[in-house]
Amino acid sequence: MFNNIFKKQRYYFDSEGLLVVDMAPSSAVHYQEAVKAATQDAGFAGEDMVINFGPQHPSTHGVLRLEVVLEGELVKKVTPHLGYLHRNFEKHAEHIPYNEIVPYTDRLDYLAAMNMNWGYVLAVEKLLGLTELPERVEYIRVICAEFNRIASHLMAIGTFGLDAGAITPFLWAFRDREKILDLFEWLSGARMLYNYIWVGGVARDLPDGWVEKAREFLDYFEPMMVEFNKLLTHNHIFIERTAHVGILPADVAINYAATGPVLRGSGVKWDLRRDEPYSIYDRFEFDIPVGEGMYGPVGSAFDRYWVRIREIEESVKILRQALDQIPEGDVFEAIPRKIRPPAGKEAYFRSEAPRGEIGFYIRSNGSDIPDRVKCRSSCFVNISLIDEISRGQLVADLIINIGSIDIVLGEVDR
C-alpha cells in the first residue's frame, strides 16, 4: 500500500528504508517536506516517519522486512512482512514420498535441523502406529536433539550479544558451536543439514569413539559457560541494554500462543519434554528454566536470553545421563520398508524444538505420498509479538527485541 501511494506522489521508500524523491529538474520540493507529505499520505500525523528494517539488513536476523513507524526515535508501530525466503515446504511435501521429506525439514529451522527431522518423523510414526522403537534409537535421538539445542542456543546468545554491541561473546559462542558441528559431521556427514533421524530409526549408528568424544566436549564446555556468563550475562552494560526492554507479560504471551524460551521467559513453566513427555524424556532429571526478573521486570529481553543460558545447562544434564545410559542394539530393525498409511488417516505431533513447539499435521491418501502436510512453526507465531513488545520504545531497543525473539526465517517462510 505504502509504495503505491509514495510512487504516485513521486516519492517512496526503497528497500533499505531510505526516502527517494523523484523530482523533475525544475522541481523545488524540499526533502523534509517530502518526508512529511509521504507520512501524512500514509495516514500518520505529525512528524511520524515510516522506514524499513530489511529485508537486507543485518539487524533483522534473516530475510525479514519490518515496516516501522517512528516519531523521532520512538517506535509507534512495527509490521512484519514475510515471504522473502519462502521455499513452499508444505506444497513440496505433498508431491514426494514420506521418507524423502526428511531432508526438506532440515531447511526449516536450519540451525536446529536435528529437531526438525525428529518432529516430522514423530508425526509419521504416529500416523503409522509405530510406538515401539529400539531403545538405542530413542537415546541417539535425544542426544542429537539436545546437542542441537545447545548449538542453536549458542547461535542465539552469541548473535544477541552482537546486537547489544558485544563482539567477543559472539566469537566464543561460535567457537564452541563448531565443536558440536564437528560431532554432527562425524555422525551424519553434514554440518548443518543432516537427514539423520529417519522414520523408525536413524540413518546410521554412532561411530566408534563418538560417545567418548561427546563426553570430552561436555567436560570442556561446562567451564566455558561459566566464563561466558562472566563476560556477558552479568555485564552491567548488557544488563542495562536488555533488562528493561521488550517486556512480555505472561498473559500476553499465552494469548499470542507463544512457546519455547519466549513463553518461558515470561515466567510460564511449560515445556513439552516435561509436560507432555515423548520419546524417553521422562527418564531424565532436568529443570525447566523460566524468567526470574533478576535485573528488571519478568518477561524482558534479558529473561528470554537468560532462559536460553539456563537451558544450555539443562541440556548438558540430559546429555550426561543419556550418554551414560545408552544401551547397545540395532538402530535399523524398526525402519519400515514401505510407508503407506491407510487412506484418510491423519496425525498431529508436536515436540520441543529450541525456538518453541514445532508441530506437524499429516493426512494420508493411501499412497506413499502424503495427501496433506502442515507445519506449525513457533517462529511464525513468536514473530507476531514484535509489535507488542516494541511499541513505545526506542528504535535501538527494537534491535534488542528482534534478537530476543530468536527467529529463523526458514521456519517462518515454510
Helices and strands as residue ranges (DSSP letters): H 2-8, E 11-13, E 19-21, H 31-41, E 49-53, G 58-60, E 65-71, E 74-81, H 89-93, G 98-101, H 102-106, H 113-128, H 135-163, H 168-188, E 197-198, E 201-202, H 210-228, I 229-233, H 236-242, H 250-255, H 260-264, H 272-275, G 281-283, H 301-325, E 346-353, E 356-363, E 372-376, H 378-382, G 383-385, H 386-390, H 395-405, H 409-412
